[in-house]
Amino acid sequence: MSASPALLIRLVASAYSAAEKAAIIVRNVMSGGDLGIVEKTGANDLQTKADRLVQQSICASLARKFPKLTIIGEEELPSEEVEEGLLELGQSEEILKYTCPTQYTGIKEEELVVWVDPLDGTKEYTEGLLDHVTVLIGIAYEGKAIAGVINQPYYNYQAGNDAVLGRTIWGVLSIGSFGFELKEVSDGKHIITTTRSHSSKLVNDCIAAINPDKVIRVGGAGNKIIQLIEGQASAYVFASPGCKKWDTCAPEAILHAVGGKLTDIHGNPFEYHKDVKHMNSAGVLAALRNFNYYSSRVPESVKKALVP
């Protein structure tokens, strides 16, 4: 009789299923017509009914199966009983077949921290830019992002009625990342993906110093990392303190699992301990390849302006 899958593999398998459930909720809220929009700190910081329901669904589903986990979600929601219809207690059978990397086999539930962004790209969601939207579930151990799940609820939404709507990407360090075709930017071009709605002089100065061939401005950290791993962009540059740990944990794990790198603008790794501050105050810099090329071109003036 084969041994049961290790805790980390079971958690990733559960997170995968929870993310698939989240995608259904996101689409149902949109098709229902009432997004329930609330401004949190301003017009660029919104919360919708989908944000609230998805966070309840993911957090309650994972807590039911793994009660000793620390789960940190983006939205500050009142503590209340979650209706059974929001729960997803299934697990991806495909992921359960994977062998856990040796360095993670002894992990205990209470040593793991899960970072949840229920709807990354909320502003774009409210504006109908649906391909920018992702659901992010990141898993950290000893302060390091080691596994992640990114769901795109509207992947293929413009591809016609026969296309399968939505997809889920997942990854674990020392196993790899799956659910997409890994590509790199062709011809050695420097294509920068950056913020669509949180631009600033600092952001633009940093991008200008890199002298890119092209700049893509889109919403969502998850969306930008997908651009890197699918060869649409060569670097993600965000010289601003606007990003949070729940934005970067899952994308970082998936990028690192295929040999990429994501840090703050100084090149410092992010920490994902449960007590860490939520704001990535020194910005974000990421690349699938040639990270050092981009890091070396960040101006000193930008680094001085962004304190870790």
Secondary structure as a PSIPRED ss2 file (coil, helix, strand):
# PSIPRED VFORMAT (PSIPRED V4.0)

   1 M C   1.000  0.000  0.000
   2 S C   1.000  0.000  0.000
   3 A C   1.000  0.000  0.000
   4 S C   1.000  0.000  0.000
   5 P C   1.000  0.000  0.000
   6 A C   1.000  0.000  0.000
   7 L H   0.000  1.000  0.000
   8 L H   0.000  1.000  0.000
   9 I H   0.000  1.000  0.000
  10 R H   0.000  1.000  0.000
  11 L H   0.000  1.000  0.000
  12 V H   0.000  1.000  0.000
  13 A H   0.000  1.000  0.000
  14 S H   0.000  1.000  0.000
  15 A H   0.000  1.000  0.000
  16 Y H   0.000  1.000  0.000
  17 S H   0.000  1.000  0.000
  18 A H   0.000  1.000  0.000
  19 A H   0.000  1.000  0.000
  20 E H   0.000  1.000  0.000
  21 K H   0.000  1.000  0.000
  22 A H   0.000  1.000  0.000
  23 A H   0.000  1.000  0.000
  24 I H   0.000  1.000  0.000
  25 I H   0.000  1.000  0.000
  26 V H   0.000  1.000  0.000
  27 R H   0.000  1.000  0.000
  28 N H   0.000  1.000  0.000
  29 V H   0.000  1.000  0.000
  30 M H   0.000  1.000  0.000
  31 S H   0.000  1.000  0.000
  32 G H   0.000  1.000  0.000
  33 G C   1.000  0.000  0.000
  34 D C   1.000  0.000  0.000
  35 L C   1.000  0.000  0.000
  36 G C   1.000  0.000  0.000
  37 I C   1.000  0.000  0.000
  38 V E   0.000  0.000  1.000
  39 E E   0.000  0.000  1.000
  40 K E   0.000  0.000  1.000
  41 T E   0.000  0.000  1.000
  42 G E   0.000  0.000  1.000
  43 A C   1.000  0.000  0.000
  44 N C   1.000  0.000  0.000
  45 D E   0.000  0.000  1.000
  46 L E   0.000  0.000  1.000
  47 Q E   0.000  0.000  1.000
  48 T C   1.000  0.000  0.000
  49 K H   0.000  1.000  0.000
  50 A H   0.000  1.000  0.000
  51 D H   0.000  1.000  0.000
  52 R H   0.000  1.000  0.000
  53 L H   0.000  1.000  0.000
  54 V H   0.000  1.000  0.000
  55 Q H   0.000  1.000  0.000
  56 Q H   0.000  1.000  0.000
  57 S H   0.000  1.000  0.000
  58 I H   0.000  1.000  0.000
  59 C H   0.000  1.000  0.000
  60 A H   0.000  1.000  0.000
  61 S H   0.000  1.000  0.000
  62 L H   0.000  1.000  0.000
  63 A H   0.000  1.000  0.000
  64 R H   0.000  1.000  0.000
  65 K H   0.000  1.000  0.000
  66 F C   1.000  0.000  0.000
  67 P C   1.000  0.000  0.000
  68 K C   1.000  0.000  0.000
  69 L C   1.000  0.000  0.000
  70 T E   0.000  0.000  1.000
  71 I E   0.000  0.000  1.000
  72 I E   0.000  0.000  1.000
  73 G E   0.000  0.000  1.000
  74 E C   1.000  0.000  0.000
  75 E C   1.000  0.000  0.000
  76 E C   1.000  0.000  0.000
  77 L C   1.000  0.000  0.000
  78 P C   1.000  0.000  0.000
  79 S C   1.000  0.000  0.000
  80 E C   1.000  0.000  0.000
  81 E C   1.000  0.000  0.000
  82 V C   1.000  0.000  0.000
  83 E C   1.000  0.000  0.000
  84 E H   0.000  1.000  0.000
  85 G H   0.000  1.000  0.000
  86 L H   0.000  1.000  0.000
  87 L C   1.000  0.000  0.000
  88 E C   1.000  0.000  0.000
  89 L C   1.000  0.000  0.000
  90 G C   1.000  0.000  0.000
  91 Q C   1.000  0.000  0.000
  92 S C   1.000  0.000  0.000
  93 E H   0.000  1.000  0.000
  94 E H   0.000  1.000  0.000
  95 I H   0.000  1.000  0.000
  96 L H   0.000  1.000  0.000
  97 K C   1.000  0.000  0.000
  98 Y C   1.000  0.000  0.000
  99 T C   1.000  0.000  0.000
 100 C C   1.000  0.000  0.000
 101 P C   1.000  0.000  0.000
 102 T H   0.000  1.000  0.000
 103 Q H   0.000  1.000  0.000
 104 Y H   0.000  1.000  0.000
 105 T C   1.000  0.000  0.000
 106 G C   1.000  0.000  0.000
 107 I C   1.000  0.000  0.000
 108 K C   1.000  0.000  0.000
 109 E H   0.000  1.000  0.000
 110 E H   0.000  1.000  0.000
 111 E H   0.000  1.000  0.000
 112 L E   0.000  0.000  1.000
 113 V E   0.000  0.000  1.000
 114 V E   0.000  0.000  1.000
 115 W E   0.000  0.000  1.000
 116 V E   0.000  0.000  1.000
 117 D E   0.000  0.000  1.000
 118 P E   0.000  0.000  1.000
 119 L E   0.000  0.000  1.000
 120 D E   0.000  0.000  1.000
 121 G C   1.000  0.000  0.000
 122 T H   0.000  1.000  0.000
 123 K H   0.000  1.000  0.000
 124 E H   0.000  1.000  0.000
 125 Y H   0.000  1.000  0.000
 126 T H   0.000  1.000  0.000
 127 E C   1.000  0.000  0.000
 128 G C   1.000  0.000  0.000
 129 L C   1.000  0.000  0.000
 130 L H   0.000  1.000  0.000
 131 D H   0.000  1.000  0.000
 132 H H   0.000  1.000  0.000
 133 V C   1.000  0.000  0.000
 134 T E   0.000  0.000  1.000
 135 V E   0.000  0.000  1.000
 136 L E   0.000  0.000  1.000
 137 I E   0.000  0.000  1.000
 138 G E   0.000  0.000  1.000
 139 I E   0.000  0.000  1.000
 140 A E   0.000  0.000  1.000
 141 Y E   0.000  0.000  1.000
 142 E C   1.000  0.000  0.000
 143 G C   1.000  0.000  0.000
 144 K E   0.000  0.000  1.000
 145 A E   0.000  0.000  1.000
 146 I E   0.000  0.000  1.000
 147 A E   0.000  0.000  1.000
 148 G E   0.000  0.000  1.000
 149 V E   0.000  0.000  1.000
 150 I E   0.000  0.000  1.000
 151 N E   0.000  0.000  1.000
 152 Q E   0.000  0.000  1.000
 153 P C   1.000  0.000  0.000
 154 Y C   1.000  0.000  0.000
 155 Y C   1.000  0.000  0.000
 156 N C   1.000  0.000  0.000
 157 Y C   1.000  0.000  0.000
 158 Q C   1.000  0.000  0.000
 159 A C   1.000  0.000  0.000
 160 G C   1.000  0.000  0.000
 161 N C   1.000  0.000  0.000
 162 D C   1.000  0.000  0.000
 163 A C   1.000  0.000  0.000
 164 V C   1.000  0.000  0.000
 165 L C   1.000  0.000  0.000
 166 G C   1.000  0.000  0.000
 167 R E   0.000  0.000  1.000
 168 T E   0.000  0.000  1.000
 169 I E   0.000  0.000  1.000
 170 W E   0.000  0.000  1.000
 171 G E   0.000  0.000  1.000
 172 V E   0.000  0.000  1.000
 173 L C   1.000  0.000  0.000
 174 S C   1.000  0.000  0.000
 175 I C   1.000  0.000  0.000
 176 G E   0.000  0.000  1.000
 177 S E   0.000  0.000  1.000
 178 F E   0.000  0.000  1.000
 179 G C   1.000  0.000  0.000
 180 F C   1.000  0.000  0.000
 181 E C   1.000  0.000  0.000
 182 L C   1.000  0.000  0.000
 183 K E   0.000  0.000  1.000
 184 E C   1.000  0.000  0.000
 185 V C   1.000  0.000  0.000
 186 S H   0.000  1.000  0.000
 187 D H   0.000  1.000  0.000
 188 G H   0.000  1.000  0.000
 189 K C   1.000  0.000  0.000
 190 H C   1.000  0.000  0.000
 191 I E   0.000  0.000  1.000
 192 I E   0.000  0.000  1.000
 193 T E   0.000  0.000  1.000
 194 T E   0.000  0.000  1.000
 195 T E   0.000  0.000  1.000
 196 R C   1.000  0.000  0.000
 197 S C   1.000  0.000  0.000
 198 H C   1.000  0.000  0.000
 199 S C   1.000  0.000  0.000
 200 S C   1.000  0.000  0.000
 201 K H   0.000  1.000  0.000
 202 L H   0.000  1.000  0.000
 203 V H   0.000  1.000  0.000
 204 N H   0.000  1.000  0.000
 205 D H   0.000  1.000  0.000
 206 C H   0.000  1.000  0.000
 207 I H   0.000  1.000  0.000
 208 A H   0.000  1.000  0.000
 209 A H   0.000  1.000  0.000
 210 I H   0.000  1.000  0.000
 211 N C   1.000  0.000  0.000
 212 P C   1.000  0.000  0.000
 213 D C   1.000  0.000  0.000
 214 K E   0.000  0.000  1.000
 215 V E   0.000  0.000  1.000
 216 I E   0.000  0.000  1.000
 217 R E   0.000  0.000  1.000
 218 V E   0.000  0.000  1.000
 219 G C   1.000  0.000  0.000
 220 G C   1.000  0.000  0.000
 221 A H   0.000  1.000  0.000
 222 G H   0.000  1.000  0.000
 223 N H   0.000  1.000  0.000
 224 K H   0.000  1.000  0.000
 225 I H   0.000  1.000  0.000
 226 I H   0.000  1.000  0.000
 227 Q H   0.000  1.000  0.000
 228 L H   0.000  1.000  0.000
 229 I H   0.000  1.000  0.000
 230 E E   0.000  0.000  1.000
 231 G C   1.000  0.000  0.000
 232 Q C   1.000  0.000  0.000
 233 A C   1.000  0.000  0.000
 234 S C   1.000  0.000  0.000
 235 A E   0.000  0.000  1.000
 236 Y E   0.000  0.000  1.000
 237 V E   0.000  0.000  1.000
 238 F E   0.000  0.000  1.000
 239 A C   1.000  0.000  0.000
 240 S C   1.000  0.000  0.000
 241 P C   1.000  0.000  0.000
 242 G C   1.000  0.000  0.000
 243 C C   1.000  0.000  0.000
 244 K E   0.000  0.000  1.000
 245 K H   0.000  1.000  0.000
 246 W H   0.000  1.000  0.000
 247 D H   0.000  1.000  0.000
 248 T H   0.000  1.000  0.000
 249 C H   0.000  1.000  0.000
 250 A H   0.000  1.000  0.000
 251 P H   0.000  1.000  0.000
 252 E H   0.000  1.000  0.000
 253 A H   0.000  1.000  0.000
 254 I H   0.000  1.000  0.000
 255 L H   0.000  1.000  0.000
 256 H H   0.000  1.000  0.000
 257 A C   1.000  0.000  0.000
 258 V C   1.000  0.000  0.000
 259 G C   1.000  0.000  0.000
 260 G C   1.000  0.000  0.000
 261 K E   0.000  0.000  1.000
 262 L E   0.000  0.000  1.000
 263 T E   0.000  0.000  1.000
 264 D C   1.000  0.000  0.000
 265 I C   1.000  0.000  0.000
 266 H C   1.000  0.000  0.000
 267 G C   1.000  0.000  0.000
 268 N C   1.000  0.000  0.000
 269 P C   1.000  0.000  0.000
 270 F C   1.000  0.000  0.000
 271 E C   1.000  0.000  0.000
 272 Y C   1.000  0.000  0.000
 273 H C   1.000  0.000  0.000
 274 K C   1.000  0.000  0.000
 275 D C   1.000  0.000  0.000
 276 V C   1.000  0.000  0.000
 277 K C   1.000  0.000  0.000
 278 H C   1.000  0.000  0.000
 279 M E   0.000  0.000  1.000
 280 N C   1.000  0.000  0.000
 281 S C   1.000  0.000  0.000
 282 A C   1.000  0.000  0.000
 283 G C   1.000  0.000  0.000
 284 V E   0.000  0.000  1.000
 285 L E   0.000  0.000  1.000
 286 A E   0.000  0.000  1.000
 287 A E   0.000  0.000  1.000
 288 L C   1.000  0.000  0.000
 289 R C   1.000  0.000  0.000
 290 N C   1.000  0.000  0.000
 291 F H   0.000  1.000  0.000
 292 N H   0.000  1.000  0.000
 293 Y H   0.000  1.000  0.000
 294 Y H   0.000  1.000  0.000
 295 S H   0.000  1.000  0.000
 296 S H   0.000  1.000  0.000
 297 R C   1.000  0.000  0.000
 298 V C   1.000  0.000  0.000
 299 P C   1.000  0.000  0.000
 300 E H   0.000  1.000  0.000
 301 S H   0.000  1.000  0.000
 302 V H   0.000  1.000  0.000
 303 K H   0.000  1.000  0.000
 304 K H   0.000  1.000  0.000
 305 A H   0.000  1.000  0.000
 306 L C   1.000  0.000  0.000
 307 V C   1.000  0.000  0.000
 308 P C   1.000  0.000  0.000
